[in-house]
Amino acid sequence: MKRIVLLEDNRESRAGLAALLRSEGHEVVEVKNALEAQAWIASAPASPDVAIVDIDLPGLRGDQWALYLKETSPETRIIFVSGLQGLAGIDRYGPDARYFHKPFAIDELLDAVNEDEPVAATA
């Protein structure tokens, strides 16, 4: 089970994806904008394992909020979902950051959510 924060402004998309993730056994917190997400992170008892983040949000963009999240919770995996074509500099969000263009294959998103942490290279 992963603890997931789902940042998506479209209510139907957020509810559908949250229901799917919960059916897979994950704990999901739904937020509709970056300010809600920021408030939740500040008050949460533990960091999320995964953040699923829409990029094109009203107000603070999802990719901008994700930079804040990586500062406060560097171990959280960031998965972007967006109708925008690509995301330059995705490596800023960690080696395990992913990007999915909407519409995306649900099984691929679930694989990214369920991925184990990357293994550190040894010298």
N, C-alpha and C positions, 0 to 999 in steps of 0.2 A: 504494500500500500504506500502510495506517495501522498504527501500533503501538497496540494496544488492551489495556487492563486490564479484565477481566470479573469483577465482584464479584457473585456469586450463590451463595446458600447451598444451593439445591436442586441436587444433583449431576447429575441427568438434564437439567434445564434448562440448567445451565452447560455440560455436555458437548455438548449438541445445538447450542446457540448458538455455542459455540467452533468446532465442526466447520464450521458454516455460514460463519462469518466467515473461517476459514482457507481454505475452498473458494473464497472471493472474493479470496484473495491477501493477506489481512491477517495480521499477526503478533499472536498472542493470548496473553496471560498470564492464567491462570485462578486466582482466589483465592476462598475460600469464606466469609471473614469479614473484617471491617474491620481487625482486627489483622494478619492476613496481608497485606492490601492495603497497610497502612501500612509494614510491614517491607519489602515489595517496592519500594515507592516510594523508601524511604530508601536502598536498595542498588542501585537501577536506574541504569545508566549514562546514561540519558536519560529525560526525561518522556514519558509516553504521549501520543499525539495525541488519543485518545478514551478515556473511562472509561464503561463501561456498568455501571450501579449499581442493584442491587435496594435498595429502601428498608427493607423490613421484615426486618431481620437480627437474629439473637441477639447480645446484647452491644451494641456500638456500632452505631447505625443507619447505613444507607447514606448518608442525607442529611447526617448529622453528619460522617461520614468525608469526604464530598465537599467540605465546607467546608475541612477540613484540606488536601485535595488542591488546591483553588483557591489556598490560601495558598502552597503549595510549588511548584505548577505552574499558574500562572494561564492559560497558553495551552492547557491541556487542555480539550477539549469534554466536558461531562458529559451523558450520556444516562441518564435514570432509567427503569427498567422495574419495575413493581410491580403487585400486586393491589389496593393501596390506591387509593382514589378521589382522584386529583389530588395536587398538591403546592403548598401555599401558598408564595409568595415565591420561585418558581423563578428569578426574575431575579437572586437572590443568587449564583447559580452561573454567571453570565455571560450575555451576549446570545445565545449560540448553544446554551444548555442546552435540552434537550428532555425530554418526559415521555411515556411509553407505558404505557397501562394493559394489564395482562395479561388475557386473551390479546390480542396485538397482531398487526398485519399485518407479516410479515417484510420485505416489500419496502419498507415505510415506514421500518422500523428501518434497513435497509441504506442507504436514501437519506440518512437522518440521519447515519449513520457516514461516508458518502462525500461529504457536503457539504463544499464548500470553506469556508475561513475567511471570516467575514463581512467585507465591505469597509467600511473606516472611512469615515465621512462626511467630506466636505471642505467647508471654509467658503468 
